[in-house]
Amino acid sequence: MKWWTGQYKLDDDGRPTTTKLYGSASKNLDGVPFADEDEAFTFGLDRESDVRNHRGGRVTTPINMADYCDLWFEGVSLRSNSMLSYKSRLSAVIRPYWAQSTVDEITPIQYDAFRKFVQAKYSHNYAKAVLGTFKMIMDDAVVKYKYREESPIVEQKRRGLYKKKQVRRVKRQLSTRSVHQAAQNAYYVWGFAGWSYIWTIAFTGLRPPGEMFGLQRGYASPYWPASEPDAELREEALQRYESLHALRVQYQTYRADKRAVLAAPKYDSWRTIVIPQFLHEMHQALLASHDQPWMFLSIHGKPLLRTNFDNTYWFPIRDGAEERASGPRYERWARPALPAVEEMAGEDIYRLRHWHKAKLDEPGNIPRVAVEERMGHELPGVEGTYSEVTLAMEERIAGYLQRVWEKEVVGAALWTPTFPIPLPDSPANPAPPLFSGLPILEYE
């Protein structure tokens, strides 16, 4: 604050007095210069105490929550889909609720009211996402932007009425017959592509919609690994999967800046997935029936990314639909009445991916590392560092899934459709493109 230079003030005759000369002109909070060294030292100790105990004036001027939400969003650097999710939560919930507040004045009591409001109005998963985003922006307000001295989100030991924390969505039992019913409904809604789409998620665990929409001909088992663009990976895969069928999860597809793009799978989970014989044959027949680079096409033969998938496809598949008669207007989409899949009531199509994980866990002899890698997850800790998926593990998975199909679908005499008619071979029909040619979204 103020220190002694080791010198004394001189009198009019040039002789030293007992008044010390200080090397600063510091003043106390009232603007009065310190009288002596002890006063300045005591003042400094008081200020250090204020810092340790989070007392004192704000470092920055207050900012409105709406402005801060914009500032925070501009500073976030994530993938396009994640940015859209954050923007939606800010615009739909956080900004409107706190529009009249400044960042610094939000109290723990006000936050508790906000939390109860969100949990009462929205689904468990969406409420959790909104509150998680709010926690992030409050943490950044403290650490990064210095708009607050501490977060209004107080984490403390439980007190009062006990309420069990919901850590995941409550799942109904989902039988193979229900998955089959969904696939049969999909066939009548969407044709053989719909039938294959349901079974592909159920027997590979690919993430819908991105990884499913983004599965290209060149990465499907009838062509891969011979079609693999990377020479090193192609050589390795040709040797490894000589007696197995496998597809490659290389991209997902979605819209970024209003254009369709390819991007790395979620969590950069590039992976190879072995598939059972029946699914390979299904994919082979589907790809032989069209000449497009995508595995799965819409009802109109277009990329699925252009569709309103839930309304047009998933909801009728899951919830059932009334009979639709043929006629000049609806001839192409005529279909019988579709029964609802009761075990999937209210569920999204992602539930089929969960079914796949549970099916792999059932026999108890498939190593965890093989299951998690197939799902696109990484095992944490030492187990993840030292474990690896061997060819024997993959052979076990493919054989087991084939037996599930033969026992629970074919053996149960459940309905299956005939395969579609392949395109005719002709010099006028060139080889179909293996890849879409969409731009690849790169991340720094």
N, C-alpha and C positions, 0 to 999 in steps of 0.2 A: 504494500500500500504506500509506504513512505519509509525511507531508510536514511540512516545517518551516514554522511559522507566521510566522517572522521575529522571534520573541521568545525571550527566555531566561528560564529559571527564576530566581525571586528567592530570596535567602537570608533568614534570619530578620530581618535588618535592612531588608529591602525593596530590597536592591541586586542588580542582575542578576549571575548567575553565568555560567559558560561552558557550561552545560547547556541545550540547545535544547528548546523546547516544540513538540511535534508535534500536528498536527490530526487524529490518529486514534489508535486503540488497537489497531492491527493486530498480529497475532502470527504467528510462523512455524508450520510444521506440527506442532511439538511443543507449541504453546500458549504459547511464551515471547515476550514483547514484544521488538521489534527494539531493539538497543542503540543504533543510530545511523542516520542517513540512508543511508549507504553500504550497510549491511546490508539495509535495506528495498529499496533500489534493485536490489541484486544478486538478492534474492529474486524481485522482479518480473520481471527478465530471465529467470530460470530458468523461471518459470511460462509466460511467453510462448513459450519454447522448447518446453515440453511441449505447448502447444496446436498449434504448427506441426508438430510431429513425432508428433502423435496419441498422446501419452503422458498418463498421469494417470488419475484415477478416473472411473468411469462417471457420466454425467449423471443417469441414472435407474436405479431398481432393476430387477433381472432380472425377466423375464416369461416364463411358459411359452409354448411355441409354439402350443399349442391355444388358449390365451386370446388370444394375439396374432392368430391367424388370424381369430377372431371379431371382434376390434377392427378389424382391417384391412378385413374384409368390410363392416362397418357403415359405414366411411368411404368406400367406393367408390360412385360414382354413375354407373351405366351403364344401357343399355337392358335390358329384362327378360330377353331371351334371353342377353345377355352375362353378366348377373348369375347366371343359372342355370348357365352354363358355368363361371364362376369358383367358384361354390359347390360344384359337382360335383367339380372338381379338388381343391379344399381338402379336402372330406369324404372322397373316395375314395383320395387318394394322399398329399397333403402332411401333413395332420393325423395320420393313423395312423403315418406313418413317423417324424415328429419329436415324437410325443406326450410322450416322456420328456425332451425337451431344452428348455432355455431359449434365447431368441433370441440372447443374447450369447455363448453358448458354442459355437455352430456354427462349425467351422473349415473352411478350404478343403479339407482332406483329407476331412473328413466330407461336404462337399458333392460332391466328386468321386465318393465311394461312392454317394451318392444319385443322382447323374446316371447312373452306370452301371446302377444298379438300375432306374431308370425306362426307360432306353433298351433294356434287355434284356427288360423285361416287356411294354411297350406298343408300339403301332404308332408309326411315325416321326412322323406328324402329332400324335398325342395326346401323345407324349413331349415333343415340341417345345412344345406348348401348356402342359403341366404345368411344364416348366422355365422357360418364359417367365413364368408366373404366380409361381413361386417367386422369380425374379429381381426382379419388381416388389415383392413383399412385403419382400424383403431391402433393396432400395434405399430403400423407405419407412421401414424400421426404422432406417436410418442418417440420412436427411435429414429425415423428417417427425416420427418418434416418438423419435429419439435413444436407441434401445435398444442400438445398436452404434456403434462408431467407424468401421467400414468393413465393406463387404460381404464375405462369405466366397467370393463368386464372383469368382475372379481371372482376368482376361483377359490372356493373355500370348502371345508369339510361339510358333509351333509348334515343338515339339521332340519327339524320339523317333520312333516309327513313324508314317509319313504315312498318313492316311486321308482320302480325298476327302469333302468336306462334301456331304451330300445337301441340295440347295436346293429340290427339288420332287419330287413323286411320279413314279416312272418310269411312263410311259404306253405302252400297247400301241398299235399302229396300229389305228385304228377306221375301217372302211370304211362307205360308205353302205349296203351290203347288210346289215351288222351292225345299223346303226340301223334299217333296215327290218325286220329280224327281231325286234328288240325291240318295234317298233310293232305288228307282226303278233301277237306273243305278248300284248301289251297288249290288243289287240282281243279275243282269246279269254278273257283274264282279266277284262276290264273293259268290253268293248263299245266303241262308237265314241268314247266319252269317252277311253278308254285310248289308242286309235289317235291321236287328236288331241293328247293330252297329250304323247306322245313327240315327235311332229313339231313341236309348238309350242316345246318347249325347244330342239330341234335347229335350228330356223330362226329363233328370236328371241334365244336366249341368256338368257331369263328365269331368275332364280335359283329353284331348287326348295329347300325346299318353299314358303317364305314368299310370294314373288312369284307363283308359280303358283297356290297355294291362294287367294291374295288377289285374283286377276284377276276383276273383276266385269263383269257384262253391260254396264253403262254405259261401261266403259273398253275394251270390245272393238271391233274394227273395224266390225262391222255397225251399231254405234250411235254410236261416237265418230268425229269430234269434236262432232257435233251435240248429244250428250248431256252434254258437258262442263259441270259446274256453274259453273266460273269463267268469267264473261262475257268477260273480256279474252283469256284463253287460248283460249276457244272461237272467238272472232272471228278470231284470228290463225291457228289451226289449220285452220279452214274454208277460208281463203284458200290456205294453204300446201299442204294435202293434198287439194286439189280433185280431182286425178287419181291419187292414191295411196291405198292402204289402210294404216291405221296403228292401233296400239293404244297405250294410255297406261299406263305403270307409275306408279301413284299411291300404292299401298299394298302392304304385305305383311300377312299375318294370322298370328297365333299366340296362344298362351294366356299371359296375364299375370294373376297372382293368381287362378288357376283359372277365368278367364273368357276367352272369345274376344274379341279386340280387333283393330282395324286400327292399323297403325303405318307410319311412313315407311319406304320401302325402305332397305336397308342402305346406309350412308354417305350417307343423304339423296339417293340417286341417282334422283330423279324424272326421267323421260325419256319421250320418244315414240319408238316403234319402228315403222318402216315394214315391212310384211310383203308377201310375194309373193301373187299372185292365188290360187294353189291353197290357201294357208293361210287366206286370207280366206273362201273358199268353204267350207272345212272348218269354220271357226268359225261361219259363218252357219248351216250345217246343224245343228251341234250345239246352238246356242242355240234354233233353231226346234223342237227335239225336246223341250224342257223349259221350265218356266215359273219357274225359280228365278233369283235374282240372281247366283249364281256361274257362271262359265264351266264349270268342271269339277266334277262331282258324283261321289260314291262309287257303288259298285255298288248301294247301297240308295237312291240319290237324295238323299243327305244331304251336308252340307259335308265336304270331305276332312279338315278339321282334326280331326274326330272319329275318324278311322281310325288304325289301326296300319299306316301306309303301307308301310313296308319289308316286313313279314311278309306282309301280305295282297296287295300289288300288286307291289312292285319285285322281291323275291326270286324269285317264280315267273316274272316277265317276264325277268329276267336269267339265272337259273340253269336255267330250264326246269321242267317238271312232268309227272307222269304223267297219263295220260288219266283224266278223271273222268266216270263214266257218269251219265246222267240217272236220276231216280227221285223218289219223293215228297219226300225230304229235300233232295236236291241238284239238283232239276230246273232251278232258275234259274241254277245255276253249272256246269252240264254243259259240258265242253270237251274238245277233243282233246289228245293228248300234245303238249307244247311243247318244242321243242329249246332247249338252252342257247345263249346268245349268247357264244361262246367268247372273242371279242375284248374282252368286258366282264367277264370272270370276276373276281370280287372287287371290282369297281368300284361306286361309288355312282352314283346317277342324275345327279349333278352332272357326270359325265363328258360328258354330252351338251352341256352348256354349253361345255365345252372344245372339243368337236368343232365347234361353231358358230364359235368364235373362229378355229380353224385353217382352217375353210372360207372365212372372210372374208379370211384372209391369203393363200390360195392364188393368186388371180389377180394379186396384186401391184399392182393399180391402184386399190385402195380406200384412201383416205387414212387414216392411223393415227388421226387425231382422230375420224373417223366410226366406226371400229371400236371405239375405247375408250369413246366416249360411249354407243354401243349396248350395250356390256357393263356400263355403269353405273360406269365408271372415269373419273378425271380425269387428264389429262396433266400431269406436273409441269413446273415451270419456265416459261421464256419461251414455249415451244411451246404449253403449255396456256393461257397467258394470252392469246395473240394468235390462236390457231386457232379456227375455228368450223365447224360442220357446215352445209353449204349444201344447198339442195334438189337440186341436181344430184348431189351425193354420195349422197343418199338414193334418188334415182331409179336410180342405178347399182347400189346394194345390192339394191333390190327386184327389178330386172331380172335381176341375176346369180343371186339365189337362185331365181327362177322357172326360169331355164335349168338350174340344178343339178337341180331336181325333174324337169323334163321329160327331161333327158338320163339321169340316174342312177337314176331310179325308173320313170317312164313309159316312157322309151326303152329301158330294160333289161327291160321287160315284167314287172316285179315285181308281185306281187299287191296289189290294193287292194280295200277293202270297199265295198259300196254305202252310200250316205248314209242316215241314219235317216229315218223317216217324221215329217214335221213335225206339231205339234199342230194339230187342226182349228180353223179360224177360226169363231168363234161369239160372239154377244153374251154368252153365259154365261161365256166365257173372257176376262177382262179382260187388259189389257196387262200383261206380266210386269214385276216391279220391276227397275229398272236397278241399284239399289244395295242392299247388305245391311242397312244401318241399324245395323251394329255400332258400339259406341263407338270413338272415335279416341283412341289413346294419345298424349298430348302430352308433350313434354319441355321442361324449362326451358333 
